[in-house]
Every structure is written in structure tokens, then in C-alpha cells.
Amino acid sequence: MTEEKSTYYAVFEYYINDKKKILNRKLHFKNVRVDDGSSGIIMEKWILDPSILPTQLVGHLTSGEVLSFRANIEFKDIEICYPHGELEKIK
């Protein structure tokens, strides 16, 4: 049985400044919301470790930028949506 995924939005704040892991820095977000028609914040602070993602983020996030992602309720099996996720292939 596969868990249902929802679409979420989070506002990017900053990267953890670790020069040894430039491509795998933890990302700090605020105001995580679920795209279900409600306007409430479900999580005020969220730290994403890119090492748990199946693919790397595409591009560099800037402070205040909104990231869209799909995930199950436990925030496992996260899929980053375009433009920072894997581009869909045109058939």
C-alpha cells in the first residue's frame, strides 16, 4: 500500500553554512503550508537535509523564495516540484 502524497509550499530562509558540503547543505524553511484550500501554517520551521531526496535540487534557492514539493504526511519520500525538481520529459 502506497501512502498518498500532498503538495506543500515552504518559504526558503537560508542554507547552513558548511563549506565542506556545499552541494549538500541543510536548507531552512519557514511557514510550511499544505495545498488543500486551507490557509493555515502547518509547520513554522522546517529543516530539509537534501541527502534524503531521490534527486538533487536544481538551481540555487534565494531567501524568500517559495519551494513547492510533494510528500506523504510524515514528510518522507519528498519530491521537489518544478522549477527546482527534476524536469518532466516531453514525450
GUZALUM-836112 format. One record per residue (C-alpha): residue in one letter; x, y, z. Coordinates in Angstrom, 3 decimals, padded with zeros to 6 digits, m for minus. Each point is the difference from the previous one (the first is absolute). Example, Ala and Ser with C-alpha at 12.3 -4.5 7.8 and 13.67 -1.06 7.14 Angstrom:
BEGIN
   r       east      north         up
   a    012.300   m004.500    007.800
   s    001.370    003.440   m000.660
***
This chain:
BEGIN
   r       east      north         up
   m    000.000    000.000    000.000
   t    001.459    003.347   m001.039
   e   m000.625    003.095    002.062
   e   m001.808    002.883   m001.643
   k    002.082    003.100   m000.630
   s   m001.095    003.606    000.306
   t    001.525    003.182   m001.397
   y    001.645    002.341    002.501
   y    001.552    003.461   m000.181
   a    002.783    001.394    002.190
   v    001.828    003.339    000.074
   f    003.775   m000.398   m000.257
   e    002.068    001.854    002.625
   y    003.663   m001.071   m000.213
   y    002.532   m002.799   m000.430
   i    002.116   m001.300    002.857
   n    003.418    001.462   m000.707
   d    002.217   m003.078   m000.300
   k    002.728    000.517   m002.591
   k    000.920   m003.693    000.058
   k   m003.448   m001.003   m001.287
   i   m000.888    002.751   m002.476
   l   m002.239   m002.277   m002.092
   n   m001.651   m001.696    002.972
   r   m000.726    002.854    002.416
   k   m003.088   m000.176    002.183
   l   m002.712    002.429   m001.038
   h   m002.038    001.992    002.506
   f   m003.607    000.828   m000.820
   k   m002.879    001.737    001.734
   n   m003.788    000.062   m000.343
   v   m000.628   m003.451   m001.482
   r   m003.524   m000.274   m001.414
   v   m001.942   m002.790   m001.634
   d   m001.797    000.673   m003.294
   d   m003.472   m001.081    001.119
   g   m001.891    003.289   m000.068
   s    000.702    000.852    003.626
   s    002.138    003.019    000.757
   g    001.630   m001.196    003.197
   i    003.660   m000.660    000.654
   i    000.604   m003.622    000.960
   m    003.640    000.479    001.012
   e    001.735    003.277    000.893
   k    003.565   m001.297   m000.447
   w    001.259   m002.897   m002.123
   i    003.528   m001.177   m000.779
   l    000.505   m002.060   m003.148
   d    003.079   m002.153   m000.369
   p    000.453   m000.462   m003.774
   s    001.685   m003.351    000.573
   i   m003.485   m001.534    000.495
   l   m001.186    001.149   m003.441
   p    000.006   m002.487   m002.896
   t    001.482    002.712   m002.295
   q    001.902    003.214    000.652
   l   m001.604    003.410    000.021
   v    000.273    001.819   m003.309
   g    001.409    003.494    000.428
   h    000.671    002.169    003.027
   l   m002.782    001.186    002.319
   t   m000.130    003.634    001.081
   s   m001.389    001.317    003.274
   g   m003.778    000.445   m000.187
   e   m000.409   m002.367   m002.955
   v   m002.900   m002.462    000.249
   l    000.829   m003.680   m000.495
   s   m002.716   m002.380   m001.148
   f    000.312   m003.693    000.833
   r   m002.059   m003.166    000.256
   a    000.296   m002.264    003.021
   n   m001.915   m002.399    002.180
   i   m001.350    001.164    003.353
   e    003.247   m000.945    001.781
   f    002.099    002.109   m002.432
   k    001.789   m003.078   m001.247
   d    000.331   m000.885   m003.674
   i    000.220    003.689   m000.997
   e   m000.206    001.033   m003.661
   i    001.064    003.570   m000.801
   c   m002.252    001.601   m002.620
   y    001.056    002.114   m002.981
   p    002.009    002.248   m000.318
   h    002.309   m001.480    002.657
   g   m000.813   m003.632   m000.600
   e    000.634   m002.361   m002.841
   l   m001.498    001.305   m003.235
   e   m002.717   m002.161   m001.523
   k    000.963   m001.614   m003.270
   i   m002.078    000.945   m003.037
   k   m001.213   m003.076   m001.880
***
